[in-house]
Amino acid sequence: MKRRQLIQAASGAMAAPALTSLSALSFAQAKYPSKPITWIVGYAAGGNADLRSRAMARALGQVLGGTVVVENKPGAGANIGTNAIIKAAPDGYTIGMGSFAPLSVNSSLFKSMPFNPADATPIMLIEKGPLILMVNADSPYKSVKELIAAVKAKPGHLAYSTGGIGGSHHLSAALFCNAAGLDMIPVHFKSGSEGATALLGNQVAIMFVQMYEAMPMMEAGKLRGLAITSAKRSPLQPSLPSMTETGYADVEVLNWQGVIGPKGMSADLVQQLNAAANKALLMPDVKDKLLAQGNVLGGGTPEQFAALIKSETAKWAKVVKDAKIELQ
């Protein structure tokens, strides 16, 4: 009996190193990524979010030593694409663009949402982009002060254009009107470019325009900037005052974009993707283009990105409520 027990014990001792080796081999074979990663963007191909996604996807693939394929799923204010990301398998093979509207605004606008924004797994902030309060180059308003005086002289007479209800153009104007006590008429278009065209045609008095869209029109002498919605002046437009300088510090608007993953991703996988995304962000093809557009470079930890999403959600819920903004 004792002899049989000794033989069994010896057999177990001999098998243990073999099992350990098999386990280590299996772990080594499970290198991430072992297949292409899908990057979902909730906007149409060719737009800024799409181009940003493609630049980040290329760089991220280089850092990870794999392939990252961009897939466009536009519609419903980016809710469709964001829903696809959040509800995908949390294995790291589906990630994508997490942006201002679907993560921090749409829950206050839509009567029902296909997902809970809090279920998204924040990975890393890519950038924050300011807007510029614009008027036509022929406009009589040379400053924010002059504009406010004109609006107050004729309440409900002057209009502003937007790229759609609840977008950053609209919310910026609503926040500004609330802060300055202004009564202006919103005119909603299907896109930011259509709204800017209306401003170019003097159909409206003002528009808050994304900085990367505003700069070419300013340089061409077609539009004039009155102030920027970042807390400080931009090095690309040093003569343009911030809204804070004009006396309206609350009118700080930064349309941000970041990398998110599905609900339930493991902490180890999130950290691995965060480290890779931070490296990708600093690659010249990504960093230089972001800075050239006047954006504030992101980066940082998943926790910092999560805190931004939380604070932005509370901020814009109040703006939507105070301005009584509703989807038509």
ZAPA-259397 format. One record per residue (C-alpha): residue in one letter; x, y negated, z negated. Coordinates in steps of 0.25 Angstrom, whole numbers, padded with zeros to 4 digits. Example, Ala and Ser with C-alpha at 12.3 -4.5 7.8 and 13.67 -1.06 7.14 Angstrom:
BEGIN
[A [0049 0018 -0031]]
[S [0055 0004 -0029]]
This chain:
BEGIN
[M [0000 0000 0000]]
[K [0011 -0010 -0004]]
[R [0019 -0006 0009]]
[R [0007 -0009 0018]]
[Q [0005 -0023 0011]]
[L [0019 -0026 0013]]
[I [0018 -0022 0028]]
[Q [0006 -0031 0029]]
[A [0013 -0043 0022]]
[A [0025 -0041 0031]]
[S [0016 -0041 0043]]
[G [0009 -0054 0039]]
[A [0022 -0061 0036]]
[M [0027 -0057 0050]]
[A [0014 -0062 0057]]
[A [0014 -0075 0050]]
[P [0026 -0082 0058]]
[A [0019 -0076 0071]]
[L [0006 -0083 0067]]
[T [0013 -0096 0063]]
[S [0020 -0096 0077]]
[L [0007 -0093 0084]]
[S [0001 -0105 0077]]
[A [0012 -0114 0080]]
[L [0012 -0110 0094]]
[S [-0003 -0113 0095]]
[F [-0001 -0127 0089]]
[A [0010 -0130 0099]]
[Q [0002 -0126 0111]]
[A [-0009 -0135 0106]]
[K [-0002 -0147 0110]]
[Y [-0010 -0160 0112]]
[P [-0014 -0163 0123]]
[S [-0014 -0150 0130]]
[K [-0024 -0155 0140]]
[P [-0029 -0168 0146]]
[I [-0035 -0178 0137]]
[T [-0048 -0185 0141]]
[W [-0049 -0200 0138]]
[I [-0063 -0205 0139]]
[V [-0066 -0220 0142]]
[G [-0080 -0225 0141]]
[Y [-0079 -0235 0152]]
[A [-0078 -0234 0167]]
[A [-0066 -0232 0175]]
[G [-0058 -0245 0179]]
[G [-0062 -0253 0167]]
[N [-0052 -0258 0156]]
[A [-0056 -0247 0146]]
[D [-0053 -0236 0157]]
[L [-0040 -0242 0161]]
[R [-0036 -0243 0147]]
[S [-0040 -0229 0145]]
[R [-0032 -0224 0157]]
[A [-0019 -0231 0152]]
[M [-0020 -0226 0138]]
[A [-0024 -0212 0144]]
[R [-0011 -0211 0152]]
[A [-0002 -0216 0141]]
[L [-0009 -0207 0131]]
[G [-0006 -0195 0140]]
[Q [0008 -0199 0142]]
[V [0010 -0200 0127]]
[L [0003 -0187 0124]]
[G [0009 -0179 0136]]
[G [-0004 -0176 0142]]
[T [-0015 -0181 0151]]
[V [-0026 -0191 0147]]
[V [-0038 -0192 0157]]
[V [-0047 -0203 0157]]
[E [-0062 -0201 0158]]
[N [-0072 -0212 0160]]
[K [-0086 -0211 0153]]
[P [-0092 -0225 0154]]
[G [-0106 -0229 0150]]
[A [-0114 -0234 0138]]
[G [-0104 -0244 0133]]
[A [-0093 -0233 0133]]
[N [-0102 -0225 0124]]
[I [-0102 -0213 0134]]
[G [-0087 -0212 0134]]
[T [-0085 -0214 0119]]
[N [-0095 -0203 0117]]
[A [-0088 -0194 0125]]
[I [-0075 -0196 0117]]
[I [-0081 -0195 0104]]
[K [-0088 -0182 0106]]
[A [-0077 -0175 0113]]
[A [-0069 -0164 0107]]
[P [-0060 -0170 0097]]
[D [-0048 -0162 0102]]
[G [-0040 -0174 0108]]
[Y [-0043 -0171 0122]]
[T [-0054 -0182 0123]]
[I [-0051 -0196 0119]]
[G [-0054 -0210 0125]]
[M [-0057 -0225 0124]]
[G [-0064 -0230 0112]]
[S [-0068 -0244 0113]]
[F [-0075 -0256 0107]]
[A [-0089 -0254 0113]]
[P [-0092 -0239 0110]]
[L [-0085 -0238 0097]]
[S [-0088 -0252 0090]]
[V [-0100 -0258 0098]]
[N [-0109 -0249 0104]]
[S [-0115 -0243 0092]]
[S [-0121 -0256 0089]]
[L [-0126 -0258 0103]]
[F [-0132 -0245 0107]]
[K [-0144 -0239 0100]]
[S [-0138 -0225 0100]]
[M [-0124 -0221 0102]]
[P [-0120 -0207 0108]]
[F [-0108 -0207 0098]]
[N [-0104 -0212 0084]]
[P [-0092 -0222 0087]]
[A [-0087 -0218 0073]]
[D [-0085 -0204 0079]]
[A [-0074 -0208 0088]]
[T [-0060 -0205 0084]]
[P [-0051 -0218 0085]]
[I [-0037 -0215 0090]]
[M [-0031 -0228 0093]]
[L [-0035 -0242 0097]]
[I [-0029 -0246 0111]]
[E [-0032 -0261 0112]]
[K [-0041 -0272 0108]]
[G [-0044 -0282 0119]]
[P [-0049 -0297 0116]]
[L [-0059 -0304 0125]]
[I [-0058 -0319 0129]]
[L [-0070 -0329 0128]]
[M [-0070 -0334 0143]]
[V [-0077 -0345 0150]]
[N [-0077 -0348 0165]]
[A [-0065 -0357 0169]]
[D [-0074 -0368 0173]]
[S [-0081 -0367 0160]]
[P [-0082 -0380 0152]]
[Y [-0078 -0373 0139]]
[K [-0063 -0373 0136]]
[S [-0064 -0368 0122]]
[V [-0072 -0359 0112]]
[K [-0076 -0372 0105]]
[E [-0082 -0378 0118]]
[L [-0089 -0366 0122]]
[I [-0096 -0365 0108]]
[A [-0100 -0379 0108]]
[A [-0106 -0377 0122]]
[V [-0114 -0365 0118]]
[K [-0119 -0371 0105]]
[A [-0124 -0383 0113]]
[K [-0132 -0374 0122]]
[P [-0136 -0362 0114]]
[G [-0141 -0350 0122]]
[H [-0136 -0357 0135]]
[L [-0122 -0351 0138]]
[A [-0120 -0337 0141]]
[Y [-0109 -0326 0140]]
[S [-0107 -0314 0148]]
[T [-0103 -0300 0144]]
[G [-0100 -0287 0150]]
[G [-0112 -0280 0144]]
[I [-0119 -0280 0131]]
[G [-0111 -0276 0119]]
[G [-0098 -0277 0126]]
[S [-0086 -0284 0121]]
[H [-0089 -0297 0129]]
[H [-0103 -0297 0123]]
[L [-0099 -0294 0109]]
[S [-0088 -0305 0110]]
[A [-0098 -0315 0114]]
[A [-0108 -0311 0104]]
[L [-0098 -0312 0093]]
[F [-0093 -0326 0098]]
[C [-0107 -0331 0099]]
[N [-0111 -0326 0085]]
[A [-0098 -0332 0079]]
[A [-0100 -0345 0085]]
[G [-0115 -0346 0084]]
[L [-0117 -0346 0099]]
[D [-0130 -0343 0107]]
[M [-0125 -0338 0121]]
[I [-0132 -0329 0131]]
[P [-0125 -0316 0134]]
[V [-0125 -0311 0149]]
[H [-0122 -0296 0150]]
[F [-0115 -0290 0162]]
[K [-0111 -0276 0165]]
[S [-0097 -0278 0163]]
[G [-0086 -0288 0158]]
[S [-0082 -0291 0172]]
[E [-0096 -0295 0176]]
[G [-0097 -0304 0164]]
[A [-0084 -0311 0167]]
[T [-0089 -0313 0182]]
[A [-0101 -0320 0176]]
[L [-0092 -0329 0168]]
[L [-0084 -0332 0181]]
[G [-0096 -0336 0187]]
[N [-0100 -0345 0176]]
[Q [-0113 -0337 0174]]
[V [-0109 -0337 0159]]
[A [-0102 -0346 0149]]
[I [-0092 -0336 0143]]
[M [-0088 -0322 0142]]
[F [-0079 -0314 0132]]
[V [-0070 -0307 0142]]
[Q [-0060 -0296 0139]]
[M [-0046 -0302 0139]]
[Y [-0040 -0293 0150]]
[E [-0052 -0297 0159]]
[A [-0051 -0312 0155]]
[M [-0037 -0314 0158]]
[P [-0037 -0313 0173]]
[M [-0049 -0322 0174]]
[M [-0042 -0332 0165]]
[E [-0029 -0332 0173]]
[A [-0037 -0334 0186]]
[G [-0043 -0346 0180]]
[K [-0057 -0341 0181]]
[L [-0061 -0340 0166]]
[R [-0056 -0347 0154]]
[G [-0053 -0340 0140]]
[L [-0058 -0348 0128]]
[A [-0054 -0338 0117]]
[I [-0049 -0323 0115]]
[T [-0056 -0314 0105]]
[S [-0044 -0308 0099]]
[A [-0039 -0314 0085]]
[K [-0027 -0320 0091]]
[R [-0023 -0326 0104]]
[S [-0018 -0316 0115]]
[P [-0004 -0317 0120]]
[L [-0009 -0316 0134]]
[Q [-0018 -0328 0132]]
[P [-0011 -0337 0122]]
[S [-0019 -0349 0125]]
[L [-0032 -0343 0122]]
[P [-0037 -0344 0108]]
[S [-0043 -0333 0100]]
[M [-0057 -0333 0095]]
[T [-0051 -0334 0081]]
[E [-0044 -0347 0085]]
[T [-0057 -0353 0090]]
[G [-0064 -0351 0076]]
[Y [-0071 -0337 0079]]
[A [-0062 -0327 0073]]
[D [-0074 -0317 0073]]
[V [-0074 -0317 0088]]
[E [-0063 -0307 0089]]
[V [-0066 -0296 0099]]
[L [-0056 -0285 0104]]
[N [-0062 -0275 0113]]
[W [-0054 -0263 0109]]
[Q [-0051 -0249 0115]]
[G [-0045 -0237 0109]]
[V [-0043 -0222 0109]]
[I [-0054 -0213 0103]]
[G [-0056 -0198 0101]]
[P [-0068 -0189 0098]]
[K [-0074 -0187 0085]]
[G [-0067 -0178 0076]]
[M [-0053 -0178 0081]]
[S [-0042 -0173 0072]]
[A [-0033 -0183 0065]]
[D [-0021 -0177 0070]]
[L [-0026 -0178 0085]]
[V [-0030 -0193 0082]]
[Q [-0016 -0196 0077]]
[Q [-0009 -0189 0089]]
[L [-0018 -0197 0099]]
[N [-0016 -0210 0091]]
[A [-0001 -0209 0091]]
[A [-0001 -0206 0106]]
[A [-0011 -0217 0109]]
[N [-0002 -0227 0102]]
[K [0009 -0223 0110]]
[A [0001 -0224 0123]]
[L [-0004 -0238 0119]]
[L [0010 -0243 0119]]
[M [0014 -0237 0133]]
[P [0016 -0249 0143]]
[D [0005 -0245 0152]]
[V [-0005 -0246 0141]]
[K [0001 -0257 0132]]
[D [0005 -0267 0142]]
[K [-0009 -0267 0149]]
[L [-0016 -0268 0136]]
[L [-0008 -0280 0132]]
[A [-0008 -0287 0146]]
[Q [-0024 -0287 0144]]
[G [-0023 -0295 0131]]
[N [-0026 -0283 0123]]
[V [-0022 -0280 0108]]
[L [-0014 -0267 0108]]
[G [-0021 -0256 0099]]
[G [-0014 -0244 0093]]
[G [-0014 -0240 0079]]
[T [-0020 -0229 0071]]
[P [-0034 -0222 0073]]
[E [-0038 -0228 0060]]
[Q [-0035 -0242 0065]]
[F [-0044 -0239 0077]]
[A [-0055 -0234 0069]]
[A [-0055 -0246 0060]]
[L [-0056 -0255 0072]]
[I [-0068 -0247 0077]]
[K [-0075 -0248 0064]]
[S [-0073 -0263 0062]]
[E [-0077 -0266 0076]]
[T [-0089 -0258 0075]]
[A [-0094 -0266 0063]]
[K [-0090 -0279 0070]]
[W [-0098 -0277 0083]]
[A [-0110 -0271 0076]]
[K [-0111 -0284 0069]]
[V [-0110 -0292 0082]]
[V [-0120 -0284 0089]]
[K [-0130 -0285 0078]]
[D [-0128 -0301 0076]]
[A [-0129 -0303 0091]]
[K [-0140 -0294 0092]]
[I [-0134 -0287 0104]]
[E [-0142 -0275 0110]]
[L [-0140 -0267 0123]]
[Q [-0150 -0270 0133]]
